[in-house]
Amino acid sequence: ELLASEEYKTLMKKRSTEYETVFNQTKGNPGFRNFHLRGKAKSGTEWGLLMIGYDFKQLVRLMNA
């Protein structure tokens, strides 16, 4: 029932355009497939650096537009 509801379909459509794009671009473009460091804190730092790089890429794209 939940999967067939209009509210769920709307939520999933919004999610696919907002969040999944970031993960797909992060995995596909720079070739990031798995963490190189172990531990939650180190992996969090690695993910943060990856997201900073993604943000810079988006900033450059917006500045050139």
C-alpha positions, 0 to 999 in steps of 0.5 A: 500500500505504501509503495503505491501511494501518491505521497511515496511516489512524489517523495521518491521522485524528489529524492532521485533528483536531489540526492541520488545525483550527488552519489552517482556523480561522486562514484562515477566521475572521480572513480570513488568506489570505497574508502581508503581509511578505516574507522568511522571518524577517518571515513567521515573525514574522507567523505567530507573531503570528497564532498568539498571537492564536489562543492568546488566543482559545482561552484566552478560550474555555476561561476562559468554559467 
